[in-house]
Each structure stands twice: as C-alpha cells, then as structure tokens.
Amino acid sequence: MAASASSTTLKPSPSSTAVSFLRQRPLSTTFGVTALSYRRHRDQPRRFVVLSLDAKPTILVAEKLGEAGVNLLKEFANVDCSYNLSPEELCTKISLCDALIVRSGTKVSRDVFESSAGRLKVVGRAGVGIDNVDLAAATEHGCLVVNAPTANTVAAAEHGIALLTAMARNVAQADASVKAGKWLRSKYVGVSLVGKTLAVMGFGKVGSEVARRAKGLGMHIIAHDPYAPADRARAIGVELVSFDEAIATADFISLHMPLTAATAKVLNDETFAKMKKGVRIINVARGGVIDEEALVKALDAGIVAQAALDVFTVEPPGKDSKLVQHENVIATPHLGASTMEAQEGVAIEIAEAVVGALKGELAATAVNAPMVPAEVLTELKPYVDLAEKLGRLAVQLVAGGSGVKNVKVTYASARAPDDLDTRLLRAMITKGLIEPISSSFVNLVNADFTAKQRGLRITEERVILDGSPESPLELIQVQIANVESKFASAISDSGEIKVEGRVKDGVPHLTKVGSFEVDVSLEGSIILCRQVDQPGMIGKVGSILGEENVNVSFMSVGRIAPRNQAVMAIGVDEEPSKQSLKRIGDVPAVEEFVYLKL
C-alpha cells in the first residue's frame, strides 16, 4: 500500500552550476525515482543520473514514540520524526506521507485527510482513545485508522492500585504536610484495605488486572460489566453484580469503563445518593464518566470520603478547579500509561499495526470501517442502519449483571445465499451490541475479532422466502439467549430476548418485540410499555409526554387479544425527563416500561 516517493528539493554543488533538475517521475505506486540531467557544454547531449531509488513508503511520526517502535518502522519505511507540528505544518507535510503516527496531542482533522490528496493510507494512534482523529473523514478518504489497545493494560492497573493504596493511607496529603514542616500523625489516620469491598466498574483488560491485584491485598471484589464472562470472573474470585448493587455495597469504587453516551456522567447526584456513606472512588479510565460538580458536592457532604483521580473531563483541569484543590482528593496528570515499559510496548504495538496495514494486512486493531463499493452500500444502507439499531435495542433490554454470550441473527430474504453477503450486516449488529457499553470501535474489519475477544458468539440463519428478490432482505431478527431482561415482554416464547425489524420506504422499523407485533420507526429513541389493553392508554401516555414538550414521532400497539395484555411502542424525538418516565410507570394499567436510546 506504499505510495510513490515524495518530491525533494535538491541543491547542486558549486562545481556543477550547469546542472538542471527534472521533477520526480513516479515509476509506480511503490517506487519513485529522483533524477537530474546535465551537460557540461551546450553542444553536448544531455545526460541523466539517478540520484535515488526509493522503494519504501514514508511514515510521519508526529509525537514522541519509543525507540523500539521507531526502529521497527525504519526496517520497513522511511521514517520522519517531526514533533510539535502546527496544524498548518502537519497539513503541508502529510501529502508526502503514506502513514501518520500520533498520540493524544495531535489533532488529525478533516483538513489533514484532505491535504493528503489520497496518499495517506494509515493513521496509527499510539494508545487506546481516538478522540483526536476524525474517523468519518478517514473513512471517506479511504484511510485506515489503527490503535494500540493492549500495551497500557498493566501500567494502568498498577496506577489504579497505587492510587487506591495512597488514598487509603493519605500518602499525598501527609507528604505535603511533612514537607511543609508539620508532623500531624493523628490527622492522617487511614483505613485498612483488608476485608473491604472493591467494586470494579468495567471488567475488561484493566479492570480484571486491578481485581487480581486487589485480591492480593485481601479485598473482596465485586464487578459490573454486561460482557464479562462469568467463568473468567469466577476464576479470579470476582462476583458479577448489577450496577446498582455494585455502587450500593462498595467501600471502594474503581472505574474502568469507556466514555460513551451511556457512561457519560454515570456517577452523578443520583448515583452518589445510592452509595454507602464514606465510599472512596478511584478513576484511571476517562474523566467524563464522573459529573465533577456532583463529586465535589458528594465530597463536601461526606457521602464520598475521598477520591483519587488520574483523568478529568477537561485536561489539564483549571488551576482553580474545586475538585483538584479539594483536600480529600488525590490528583495525578493522566499517568495511567506512563511507565517506561508501557511506552515501549505501545510503540511496538502501534508500529506493528501500521506496518501490517501498509502491507495490506487486515488489522485486528482497526477502528474505522473499510471502504465498501458504492453500489453495495447504496442498496444495503437502510438494512445496515436497521442491523445496528436492532443490536442497540437488544443489548439495552438485557438486565444488569447478565452476560451477553449467545446471539442468533436471522435474515429472511428471497435472494439466494450467494446473492446476499451478510458480513457487513453482522458487523453492524455486533457494533450495536458492543459499542454502547464499550470503548471498542466495531467495523467490517474487526467485528468478528472483537466479538470473539469478548466471548460473544454470533450465529446466523437464513430463511429463504418465495417472491421477488428485488429487495435484499424482508426482515432481520436478533435474539439474545440465556439472559434476563429489564423488560420481561421482550422475552419470546422460546425464552430469548427477541427484536425484529424491517425496512419500510427506506426507513428502519421495529416490528416485533418478544411475541408482540409493533410498528415504530427506529428514529430518535423508543419507550416500550406493557399495559392492560383498555381505552385511553395512548392518550394518557401521550399527554404526559406532551406536557413536557416531548414530540412523539410514532406510536404503535401490539396485543395478544382485545382487553388483554398489549405492548405500546412510542418513538420520541427528545429524551423525556426521569419525572415523566416515572409518571408513565405510575399509570395503573402500565405493568412495565423501558426507555431505549438509539
């Protein structure tokens, strides 16, 4: 995937003043040649000399990378290590580069991809988060984005444990006091960790490593993570529990969840109120998962005794930050990955990913979708949207603490199997199932790998229908087995959570929940209510939403029989307040309800 060599400005030596230069002439997409022509006398024929033959791609390293990674890159490519580039300088350089490696400080914007004029093939992010890379622009310009998600694991876990122990024994405050000439032994009495309950919120790579180490300190470990395999948790000696149980029973809470729409400010006034008084909180994940103003109030009220934070909503936080300056807070400047070993590991991991991508290999750490032929994407686009939204709906119906392991996808189509490639659809269902509560970015390249990594087994079944094969699909059905549901009506007669959808006039629709037929457009968000089928129910619920100026886009009722149970599906454009949702739940005929974000 290497592109032609970059153009170079050459200066003739003083002894060759008659030498004139030719522009670089690309030999192919891989090779380039820089040549010069000269003649010593005007009547002599012009002669050509090849100055360089460049068969290597060019990789720009825009932020400091460990030496081992740079050396690995140099074995394959020409490496330009240029740090602290301004956005303008980066845009100027990028048209001469086949790959770009950054950390978190360089913004890889749409302007960068446009300035590359199609030459940039790979962007490597040396770390996990890719907030600084415009993924949409990368995909539009055919550029693969890869990251290095595993090398920081141990370093982040160790820093979490360091903050845990330092907080418990007031190490930072006591150190500052002694250096200020004080000796306040009675003021800095700590708490013991032995026998205390630690809730690990997010039981992925880092969370499970923290759990292992905390077990060695004699702590009782509980964890919350919808995707954590129960057998892996048991092997470590960890009990999987619901979110509410975890925060209500823990003496210490360690956060290891990604920052997504579902986890943003997940620790807030409401959740702090549910915690045991005197709880202590550690965060080495993402700053945005905590409502920082709410945390300050909880600290002042004594609900939270102490907090140890490595990450913040805005980094660096302001000098006058009440949270940072709070006497019961230990703060470090995002040091989770800052060990010599982790830096070298990240460098090697990202170098291997970038080199592999330039060789044309499929990268398991790819975080954006590969280009799809326009005609295929045009036909499948509404079904792609349907697939992802069905996945999102299904996973939100799973009750907290239930591990999602077995998912069955059924496609009904009049087309022959050879005429319908479901890889993209399966990838989008996987994306919908995983992304809402994960830091993973799922696409056609890494969907199967990501699912396997999380112990998620997805099986596919095709139902061949009679009729015209003009449309690629009649319906898609997603079933999750062996889980509990927060909306019991979503459980089908065979015992699985089941959602089914179709495309109508180019728009994805939810057409079945459990055993109930519904018909609601998958736009905005959805409220599902199981109710006693009786007159006036639509009006009652609609009035509650109308009073809060929540616009209802679609409403559908599916029932077993008249005056029996029914499921009402309501599409809303805005998110109702918790008070409005509670009022809906308090309607006497409403037996259960759930609000689902799309």
C-alpha positions as CSV (number, residue, x, y, z in Angstrom):
1,M,0.0,0.0,0.0
2,A,3.0,2.3,-0.3
3,A,2.6,5.3,-2.4
4,S,5.1,7.0,-4.7
5,A,8.2,8.6,-3.2
6,S,7.9,12.2,-2.1
7,S,9.4,15.0,-4.1
8,T,12.7,16.5,-2.8
9,T,14.3,19.9,-3.4
10,L,18.0,19.3,-4.2
11,K,20.8,21.9,-4.4
12,P,23.6,21.5,-6.9
13,S,27.1,21.7,-5.7
14,P,29.2,24.7,-6.7
15,S,31.1,22.6,-9.2
16,S,28.0,21.7,-11.2
17,T,26.4,25.0,-11.9
18,A,25.2,23.9,-15.3
19,V,23.2,21.1,-13.8
20,S,19.4,21.4,-14.2
21,F,16.9,19.3,-12.4
22,L,14.0,17.2,-13.6
23,R,10.8,16.8,-11.5
24,Q,10.5,13.5,-9.8
25,R,9.0,10.8,-12.0
26,P,6.9,8.1,-10.3
27,L,7.6,4.6,-11.5
28,S,4.6,3.0,-9.8
29,T,2.6,3.3,-6.7
30,T,5.5,1.7,-4.9
31,F,8.7,3.1,-6.5
32,G,9.8,6.6,-7.2
33,V,13.0,8.0,-8.7
34,T,14.7,11.3,-8.4
35,A,16.9,12.2,-11.3
36,L,18.9,15.1,-12.6
37,S,20.1,16.0,-16.1
38,Y,23.2,17.8,-17.0
39,R,25.5,18.8,-19.9
40,R,29.0,20.3,-19.5
41,H,28.8,22.1,-22.8
42,R,25.9,23.4,-24.8
43,D,26.8,21.3,-27.8
44,Q,26.9,18.0,-25.8
45,P,23.9,15.7,-25.4
46,R,22.0,15.8,-22.2
47,R,22.9,13.0,-19.7
48,F,20.8,11.6,-16.8
49,V,21.9,10.4,-13.4
50,V,19.7,8.5,-11.0
51,L,20.2,10.1,-7.5
52,S,17.9,7.7,-5.5
53,L,15.6,4.8,-5.9
54,D,13.0,4.8,-3.2
55,A,11.0,1.6,-2.8
56,K,9.8,2.4,0.7
57,P,6.7,4.2,2.0
58,T,7.1,7.3,4.2
59,I,5.8,7.3,7.8
60,L,5.5,10.6,9.7
61,V,5.8,10.2,13.5
62,A,4.3,13.4,14.8
63,E,4.7,12.7,18.6
64,K,7.5,11.0,20.5
65,L,7.4,7.3,20.1
66,G,9.5,4.7,22.0
67,E,12.8,3.8,20.3
68,A,11.9,0.2,19.8
69,G,8.8,1.2,17.8
70,V,10.8,3.7,15.7
71,N,13.4,1.1,14.9
72,L,10.7,-1.4,13.8
73,L,9.3,1.3,11.5
74,K,12.7,2.0,10.0
75,E,13.1,-1.6,8.9
76,F,10.1,-1.2,6.6
77,A,9.8,2.5,5.7
78,N,11.4,6.0,5.6
79,V,10.6,7.5,9.0
80,D,10.2,11.2,9.5
81,C,10.1,12.1,13.3
82,S,8.8,15.7,13.3
83,Y,7.3,16.7,16.7
84,N,5.2,19.7,17.8
85,L,3.9,20.4,14.3
86,S,1.3,23.2,14.0
87,P,-1.9,22.2,12.2
88,E,-0.7,24.1,9.1
89,E,2.7,22.3,9.2
90,L,1.0,18.9,9.5
91,C,-1.2,19.6,6.5
92,T,1.8,20.7,4.5
93,K,3.8,17.5,5.3
94,I,1.0,15.0,5.1
95,S,0.9,15.0,1.2
96,L,4.3,13.4,1.3
97,C,3.4,10.6,3.7
98,D,1.8,7.2,3.5
99,A,1.2,6.8,7.2
100,L,0.9,9.0,10.3
101,I,1.5,8.1,13.9
102,V,0.2,10.3,16.7
103,R,-0.5,10.1,20.4
104,S,-3.3,12.2,22.0
105,G,-1.8,15.7,21.4
106,T,-2.1,15.9,17.6
107,K,-5.5,16.6,16.0
108,V,-5.9,14.6,12.8
109,S,-8.7,16.6,11.4
110,R,-10.6,16.5,8.1
111,D,-8.2,19.2,6.8
112,V,-5.3,16.7,7.3
113,F,-7.0,14.0,5.2
114,E,-8.0,16.5,2.5
115,S,-4.4,17.8,2.4
116,S,-3.1,14.3,1.9
117,A,-4.7,14.2,-1.5
118,G,-5.3,10.5,-1.1
119,R,-1.8,9.5,-0.3
120,L,-2.3,8.9,3.4
121,K,-3.3,5.3,3.9
122,V,-2.9,4.6,7.6
123,V,-3.2,6.7,10.8
124,G,-1.9,5.0,13.9
125,R,-2.9,6.2,17.4
126,A,-0.3,5.1,19.9
127,G,-2.8,4.4,22.7
128,V,-6.5,3.5,23.1
129,G,-8.6,6.5,22.7
130,I,-9.0,8.1,19.2
131,D,-10.9,11.3,20.1
132,N,-8.3,13.3,18.3
133,V,-8.8,11.5,14.9
134,D,-11.7,12.4,12.6
135,L,-12.9,8.8,11.9
136,A,-15.6,9.9,9.4
137,A,-13.1,11.9,7.3
138,A,-10.6,9.0,7.5
139,T,-13.1,6.5,6.1
140,E,-14.3,8.9,3.4
141,H,-10.7,9.3,2.2
142,G,-10.0,5.6,2.3
143,C,-7.6,5.8,5.3
144,L,-7.4,3.0,7.8
145,V,-7.1,4.1,11.5
146,V,-5.5,1.7,13.9
147,N,-4.7,2.0,17.7
148,A,-2.7,0.2,20.4
149,P,-5.3,-1.0,22.9
150,T,-3.4,-3.6,25.0
151,A,0.1,-2.4,25.8
152,N,-1.0,0.0,28.5
153,T,-3.1,-2.6,30.4
154,V,-0.7,-3.4,33.2
155,A,0.6,0.1,33.6
156,A,-3.0,1.5,34.0
157,A,-3.9,-1.3,36.5
158,E,-0.8,-0.6,38.6
159,H,-1.5,3.1,38.7
160,G,-5.1,2.3,39.8
161,I,-3.7,0.2,42.7
162,A,-1.2,2.9,43.5
163,L,-4.0,5.5,43.8
164,L,-6.1,3.0,45.9
165,T,-3.4,2.5,48.5
166,A,-2.2,6.1,48.5
167,M,-5.7,7.3,49.1
168,A,-6.4,4.8,51.8
169,R,-3.4,6.0,53.7
170,N,-3.4,9.7,52.9
171,V,0.1,9.4,51.4
172,A,-0.1,12.6,49.2
173,Q,-1.6,14.8,51.9
174,A,0.8,13.5,54.6
175,D,3.8,14.0,52.3
176,A,2.8,17.6,51.6
177,S,2.3,18.2,55.3
178,V,5.7,16.9,56.3
179,K,7.4,18.9,53.6
180,A,5.6,22.0,55.0
181,G,7.3,21.4,58.3
182,K,4.3,19.7,60.1
183,W,4.0,16.4,61.9
184,L,0.3,15.6,62.0
185,R,0.1,11.9,62.7
186,S,-3.4,12.0,64.2
187,K,-4.8,13.9,61.2
188,Y,-3.8,11.4,58.6
189,V,-5.1,8.2,60.1
190,G,-6.0,6.0,57.2
191,V,-8.3,3.0,56.6
192,S,-7.3,-0.6,56.0
193,L,-8.0,-2.4,52.7
194,V,-8.2,-5.9,54.2
195,G,-11.8,-7.1,54.2
196,K,-13.1,-4.1,52.4
197,T,-15.3,-4.4,49.2
198,L,-13.9,-3.0,46.0
199,A,-16.4,-2.6,43.1
200,V,-14.6,-2.7,39.7
201,M,-16.9,-0.9,37.2
202,G,-15.8,-2.3,33.9
203,F,-14.3,-5.8,33.9
204,G,-12.2,-5.6,30.8
205,K,-8.4,-5.9,30.5
206,V,-7.5,-3.2,33.0
207,G,-10.4,-3.9,35.4
208,S,-9.6,-7.5,35.6
209,E,-5.9,-6.8,36.3
210,V,-6.9,-4.4,39.1
211,A,-9.1,-7.1,40.5
212,R,-6.3,-9.6,40.6
213,R,-4.0,-7.2,42.4
214,A,-6.7,-6.0,44.9
215,K,-7.4,-9.7,45.8
216,G,-3.8,-9.9,46.8
217,L,-4.4,-7.0,49.2
218,G,-7.1,-9.0,50.9
219,M,-10.1,-7.2,49.5
220,H,-13.5,-8.6,48.5
221,I,-14.0,-7.9,44.8
222,I,-17.3,-7.4,43.0
223,A,-17.6,-6.1,39.4
224,H,-20.2,-4.8,37.0
225,D,-19.8,-5.4,33.2
226,P,-22.6,-6.7,30.9
227,Y,-20.0,-8.5,28.8
228,A,-17.8,-10.0,31.4
229,P,-17.7,-13.8,31.1
230,A,-18.9,-15.3,34.4
231,D,-16.3,-18.1,34.2
232,R,-13.4,-15.6,33.9
233,A,-14.7,-13.7,36.8
234,R,-15.1,-16.8,38.9
235,A,-11.5,-17.8,38.0
236,I,-10.3,-14.6,39.5
237,G,-12.6,-14.8,42.5
238,V,-14.8,-11.9,41.5
239,E,-18.6,-11.7,41.8
240,L,-20.5,-10.1,39.0
241,V,-23.4,-7.9,40.1
242,S,-25.7,-5.2,38.8
243,F,-24.7,-1.6,38.6
244,D,-26.9,-0.5,41.5
245,E,-25.7,-3.3,43.7
246,A,-22.1,-2.5,43.0
247,I,-22.3,1.1,43.9
248,A,-24.6,0.5,46.9
249,T,-22.4,-2.1,48.6
250,A,-18.8,-1.0,47.8
251,D,-16.4,0.6,50.2
252,F,-14.1,1.5,47.2
253,I,-15.2,2.0,43.6
254,S,-12.6,1.8,40.8
255,L,-13.8,3.0,37.4
256,H,-12.6,1.2,34.2
257,M,-15.4,1.9,31.8
258,P,-15.1,3.7,28.5
259,L,-16.6,7.1,27.9
260,T,-19.7,6.6,25.7
261,A,-23.1,8.2,25.5
262,A,-24.3,5.5,28.0
263,T,-21.5,6.1,30.5
264,A,-21.1,9.9,30.4
265,K,-21.5,11.3,33.9
266,V,-22.7,7.9,35.1
267,L,-21.6,8.9,38.6
268,N,-23.8,11.8,39.3
269,D,-26.0,13.3,42.1
270,E,-28.5,10.4,41.7
271,T,-25.9,7.6,41.8
272,F,-23.8,9.2,44.6
273,A,-27.0,9.2,46.7
274,K,-27.2,5.4,46.4
275,M,-23.7,4.9,47.6
276,K,-22.6,3.8,51.1
277,K,-21.6,6.9,53.1
278,G,-17.8,7.2,53.2
279,V,-17.2,5.4,49.9
280,R,-13.8,6.1,48.2
281,I,-13.5,6.5,44.4
282,I,-10.6,5.8,42.0
283,N,-10.7,6.8,38.3
284,V,-8.0,5.9,35.9
285,A,-10.4,5.5,32.9
286,R,-12.0,8.6,31.4
287,G,-12.8,11.9,33.2
288,G,-16.2,12.3,31.6
289,V,-17.7,9.3,33.4
290,I,-17.9,11.4,36.6
291,D,-20.0,14.5,37.0
292,E,-17.3,16.6,38.6
293,E,-19.6,19.1,40.2
294,A,-21.7,16.3,41.7
295,L,-18.5,14.7,43.0
296,V,-17.5,17.9,44.8
297,K,-20.9,18.1,46.4
298,A,-20.6,14.5,47.5
299,L,-17.2,15.1,49.0
300,D,-18.4,18.1,50.9
301,A,-21.4,16.2,52.2
302,G,-19.2,13.3,53.3
303,I,-21.0,10.8,51.0
304,V,-17.7,10.3,49.3
305,A,-14.9,10.3,51.8
306,Q,-12.0,10.5,49.3
307,A,-11.3,10.4,45.5
308,A,-8.1,9.6,43.6
309,L,-8.3,10.8,40.1
310,D,-5.9,10.4,37.2
311,V,-8.3,11.7,34.5
312,F,-10.5,14.7,34.2
313,T,-13.3,16.0,31.9
314,V,-11.0,18.8,30.7
315,E,-7.3,18.1,30.7
316,P,-5.4,19.8,32.1
317,P,-8.1,21.0,34.6
318,G,-8.2,24.6,35.5
319,K,-5.9,25.9,38.2
320,D,-8.9,27.0,40.3
321,S,-10.7,23.6,39.9
322,K,-12.6,22.9,43.2
323,L,-12.2,19.2,42.6
324,V,-8.4,19.3,42.2
325,Q,-8.0,21.6,45.1
326,H,-10.3,19.6,47.4
327,E,-8.4,18.4,50.5
328,N,-9.8,14.9,50.1
329,V,-8.8,14.4,46.5
330,I,-5.5,13.0,45.2
331,A,-4.9,14.1,41.6
332,T,-2.3,12.9,39.0
333,P,-1.8,14.2,35.5
334,H,-3.1,11.2,33.4
335,L,-0.2,8.9,34.3
336,G,-2.0,5.6,33.8
337,A,0.1,4.6,30.8
338,S,3.2,6.5,31.9
339,T,5.8,3.8,32.6
340,M,8.9,3.1,30.6
341,E,7.7,-0.4,29.8
342,A,4.3,0.7,28.7
343,Q,5.6,3.4,26.5
344,E,7.9,0.9,24.7
345,G,5.0,-1.6,24.5
346,V,2.7,0.9,22.9
347,A,5.4,1.9,20.5
348,I,5.9,-1.6,19.3
349,E,2.2,-2.4,19.2
350,I,1.4,0.6,17.0
351,A,4.4,0.2,14.8
352,E,3.4,-3.4,14.1
353,A,-0.2,-2.4,13.3
354,V,0.9,0.4,11.0
355,V,3.4,-1.7,9.1
356,G,0.9,-4.5,8.8
357,A,-1.7,-2.2,7.4
358,L,0.7,-0.7,4.9
359,K,1.5,-4.3,3.8
360,G,-2.3,-4.7,3.1
361,E,-3.0,-7.0,6.1
362,L,-6.3,-6.7,7.9
363,A,-5.6,-5.1,11.2
364,A,-7.4,-6.5,14.3
365,T,-7.0,-3.1,15.9
366,A,-8.6,-1.2,13.1
367,V,-11.2,1.3,14.4
368,N,-12.9,2.5,11.3
369,A,-14.8,0.7,8.5
370,P,-13.1,-0.1,5.2
371,M,-14.5,1.3,2.0
372,V,-17.5,-0.5,0.7
373,P,-18.4,-0.5,-3.1
374,A,-20.8,2.4,-3.6
375,E,-23.5,0.2,-5.3
376,V,-23.5,-2.3,-2.5
377,L,-23.6,0.3,0.2
378,T,-26.4,2.2,-1.5
379,E,-28.6,-0.9,-1.6
380,L,-27.7,-2.1,1.9
381,K,-27.6,1.2,3.7
382,P,-31.1,1.1,5.3
383,Y,-30.5,-2.5,6.3
384,V,-27.1,-1.6,7.7
385,D,-28.9,1.1,9.8
386,L,-31.6,-1.5,10.8
387,A,-29.0,-4.0,11.8
388,E,-27.0,-1.7,14.1
389,K,-30.2,-0.3,15.8
390,L,-31.6,-3.8,16.4
391,G,-28.3,-4.7,18.1
392,R,-28.5,-1.5,20.2
393,L,-32.1,-2.2,21.2
394,A,-31.4,-5.8,22.1
395,V,-28.4,-5.1,24.4
396,Q,-30.3,-2.4,26.2
397,L,-33.0,-4.9,27.0
398,V,-30.6,-7.1,28.9
399,A,-30.8,-6.7,32.7
400,G,-27.7,-5.5,34.5
401,G,-25.4,-8.3,35.6
402,S,-26.5,-10.6,32.7
403,G,-23.6,-11.7,30.5
404,V,-24.3,-11.5,26.8
405,K,-22.8,-14.6,25.2
406,N,-25.0,-16.1,22.6
407,V,-26.7,-14.1,19.9
408,K,-28.6,-15.5,16.9
409,V,-29.3,-13.4,13.9
410,T,-32.0,-14.5,11.3
411,Y,-32.2,-13.0,7.8
412,A,-35.4,-13.5,5.8
413,S,-34.8,-12.9,2.1
414,A,-36.0,-14.1,-1.4
415,R,-32.4,-13.9,-2.7
416,A,-30.1,-16.9,-3.0
417,P,-27.4,-17.1,-0.3
418,D,-24.7,-16.3,-2.9
419,D,-26.5,-13.0,-3.7
420,L,-26.6,-11.7,-0.2
421,D,-23.3,-11.1,1.7
422,T,-24.2,-10.6,5.3
423,R,-20.7,-9.8,6.7
424,L,-21.5,-6.1,6.8
425,L,-24.8,-6.7,8.4
426,R,-23.3,-9.0,11.0
427,A,-20.6,-6.4,11.7
428,M,-23.2,-3.7,12.3
429,I,-25.3,-5.9,14.6
430,T,-22.0,-6.6,16.5
431,K,-21.3,-2.9,16.6
432,G,-24.8,-2.2,18.0
433,L,-24.4,-4.9,20.7
434,I,-20.9,-3.9,21.8
435,E,-20.3,-0.2,21.3
436,P,-22.9,1.3,23.6
437,I,-21.1,0.0,26.7
438,S,-17.6,-0.4,25.4
439,S,-14.6,1.6,24.1
440,S,-14.3,-0.7,21.1
441,F,-15.0,0.6,17.6
442,V,-16.5,-2.2,15.6
443,N,-16.5,-2.4,11.8
444,L,-16.2,-5.0,9.0
445,V,-12.5,-5.5,9.6
446,N,-12.6,-6.2,13.3
447,A,-16.2,-7.2,14.1
448,D,-15.6,-11.0,14.4
449,F,-12.3,-10.5,16.3
450,T,-13.9,-8.1,18.8
451,A,-16.9,-10.4,19.4
452,K,-14.6,-13.3,20.0
453,Q,-12.4,-11.3,22.3
454,R,-15.5,-10.6,24.4
455,G,-16.8,-14.2,24.4
456,L,-19.7,-13.1,22.2
457,R,-20.9,-15.9,19.9
458,I,-23.0,-14.8,17.0
459,T,-24.7,-17.3,14.8
460,E,-26.6,-16.6,11.6
461,E,-29.6,-18.3,10.0
462,R,-31.2,-17.5,6.6
463,V,-34.8,-18.1,5.8
464,I,-35.4,-18.3,2.1
465,L,-38.7,-16.7,1.0
466,D,-40.7,-17.1,-2.1
467,G,-41.2,-14.0,-4.2
468,S,-39.3,-11.2,-5.9
469,P,-35.6,-10.7,-4.9
470,E,-35.7,-7.0,-5.7
471,S,-35.1,-6.1,-2.1
472,P,-32.1,-7.7,-0.4
473,L,-34.0,-8.5,2.8
474,E,-37.5,-8.9,4.1
475,L,-36.6,-8.8,7.8
476,I,-33.8,-9.1,10.4
477,Q,-34.3,-10.8,13.7
478,V,-31.9,-10.6,16.7
479,Q,-32.2,-13.0,19.7
480,I,-30.1,-13.0,22.8
481,A,-30.1,-16.3,24.8
482,N,-29.6,-17.1,28.4
483,V,-30.1,-13.6,29.8
484,E,-32.6,-11.8,32.0
485,S,-34.4,-8.8,30.5
486,K,-35.3,-5.5,32.1
487,F,-38.5,-5.6,30.0
488,A,-40.0,-9.0,30.5
489,S,-42.3,-8.7,27.5
490,A,-39.1,-8.8,25.2
491,I,-38.7,-12.4,26.1
492,S,-40.1,-14.7,23.4
493,D,-42.0,-17.9,23.9
494,S,-38.7,-19.8,23.5
495,G,-37.0,-17.8,26.3
496,E,-34.8,-15.4,24.5
497,I,-34.8,-11.6,24.2
498,K,-36.1,-11.1,20.6
499,V,-36.4,-8.0,18.5
500,E,-37.3,-7.9,14.8
501,G,-37.2,-5.2,12.2
502,R,-37.9,-4.3,8.6
503,V,-37.2,-1.5,6.2
504,K,-40.2,0.4,5.1
505,D,-39.9,3.1,2.4
506,G,-36.2,3.2,3.1
507,V,-36.6,3.7,6.9
508,P,-35.8,1.0,9.5
509,H,-38.8,0.0,11.6
510,L,-39.1,-2.1,14.8
511,T,-41.8,-4.7,14.0
512,K,-41.6,-7.2,16.8
513,V,-40.6,-7.3,20.5
514,G,-40.7,-10.7,22.1
515,S,-44.0,-12.1,21.0
516,F,-45.7,-8.8,20.4
517,E,-46.2,-7.2,17.0
518,V,-45.4,-3.5,16.9
519,D,-44.6,-1.0,14.2
520,V,-42.4,2.0,15.1
521,S,-39.7,3.9,13.2
522,L,-36.2,3.5,14.6
523,E,-35.5,7.2,14.8
524,G,-34.8,9.1,17.9
525,S,-35.5,6.9,20.9
526,I,-38.2,4.4,22.0
527,I,-40.4,3.9,25.0
528,L,-41.8,0.4,25.4
529,C,-44.8,-0.1,27.7
530,R,-46.5,-3.4,28.6
531,Q,-50.1,-2.5,29.6
532,V,-53.5,-3.8,30.1
533,D,-55.3,-3.2,26.8
534,Q,-58.0,-0.7,27.6
535,P,-59.3,2.6,26.1
536,G,-57.5,5.8,26.7
537,M,-54.0,4.4,27.2
538,I,-52.5,6.1,24.2
539,G,-54.0,9.4,25.3
540,K,-52.7,9.1,28.9
541,V,-49.1,8.4,27.9
542,G,-49.2,11.0,25.1
543,S,-50.5,13.7,27.4
544,I,-47.6,13.0,29.9
545,L,-45.1,13.4,27.1
546,G,-46.9,16.4,25.6
547,E,-46.8,18.3,28.9
548,E,-43.0,18.1,28.7
549,N,-42.9,19.1,25.0
550,V,-41.6,15.7,24.0
551,N,-42.5,15.1,20.4
552,V,-44.0,11.7,19.6
553,S,-42.9,10.6,16.1
554,F,-44.6,7.1,16.0
555,M,-46.8,5.1,18.2
556,S,-47.9,1.5,17.8
557,V,-49.7,-1.0,20.0
558,G,-49.4,-4.8,19.6
559,R,-51.7,-7.0,21.6
560,I,-52.4,-10.7,22.3
561,A,-56.2,-10.2,22.3
562,P,-58.6,-7.4,22.9
563,R,-58.7,-6.3,26.6
564,N,-55.7,-8.4,27.3
565,Q,-52.1,-7.5,27.5
566,A,-50.5,-5.2,25.0
567,V,-47.2,-3.6,24.2
568,M,-47.1,0.0,23.2
569,A,-44.0,1.3,21.3
570,I,-43.6,5.0,21.3
571,G,-41.0,6.8,19.2
572,V,-39.8,10.1,20.7
573,D,-37.6,12.8,19.3
574,E,-36.4,14.1,22.7
575,E,-35.4,12.3,25.9
576,P,-38.1,12.5,28.5
577,S,-37.2,13.6,32.0
578,K,-37.0,11.0,34.7
579,Q,-40.0,12.5,36.3
580,S,-42.0,12.0,33.1
581,L,-40.9,8.4,32.8
582,K,-41.8,7.8,36.4
583,R,-45.3,9.2,35.7
584,I,-45.7,6.8,32.8
585,G,-44.7,3.9,35.0
586,D,-47.2,5.1,37.6
587,V,-50.2,4.8,35.3
588,P,-52.2,2.0,36.8
589,A,-52.6,0.0,33.6
590,V,-48.9,0.1,32.8
591,E,-47.3,-3.1,34.1
592,E,-43.7,-2.4,33.0
593,F,-41.9,0.0,30.7
594,V,-38.3,0.7,29.4
595,Y,-36.7,3.7,27.7
596,L,-34.2,2.8,25.0
597,K,-31.7,5.2,23.3
598,L,-30.9,4.8,19.6
